Amino acid sequence: NIKMAGAPDSVALLLFFVFWYAGNMKYNEYNSAALTAVGGKTAGLTMTVATMQIGVCAVYACIMWAVKLNPAKLFGLQAPSKQDPPQVTQADLKKSIPLAFCAAGAHAA
């Protein structure tokens, strides 16, 4: 049985929810400010803002995979861990297309 350093799992889970909620609130504030800065929701640049946000997050994810670091554990007050990039096959990518399409659509909505 391996003993984890940091917060117990129940506390870590609570902290994940707290940080997710706080991050979601900040994201909504940032997103509203970004859309206002480009002329509002009817100015025609909403897809540009959404695409840039997804692009920045994709670059961040690629950097985290390249350095093999999983910083998500920090939100549970645990030390970040080394994590290998996922092993993805062509079949995996093909199966994820419907989900990716729906997620992108929801993000842009």
C-alpha positions, 0 to 999 in steps of 0.5 A, a space after each residue: 500500500 503506497 502512502 501519498 504525500 499531501 492532502 487525504 483523498 477526500 480533502 483533495 477531491 473537495 479541493 478539486 471541486 472548489 478550484 474547478 468552481 472558482 476557475 469556472 467563475 473566473 473563466 466566465 468573467 474572462 470570457 465575457 470581458 474578451 467578448 466585450 473587447 471584440 465588440 460583444 456577442 453579435 460582432 462576429 468575432 465569437 468564433 475567433 475568441 473561442 478558437 484562440 482559447 482552445 488553441 492556447 489550451 491545446 498548446 499548454 496541454 502539449 507542453 505539459 505532455 512534452 515535459 511529462 508533468 501532471 500539474 493537476 495534483 497541485 489543486 489537491 495539495 499534492 506534489 505534481 507527478 510525472 506522467 507519460 503522454 497518452 498512447 493514442 491510436 488512429 482508432 482512438 482518434 476516430 472514436 473521439 471525433 463526435 465527442 470533440 465536435 460536440 465539445 467544440 460546439 458547446 465551447 463556441 455556443 
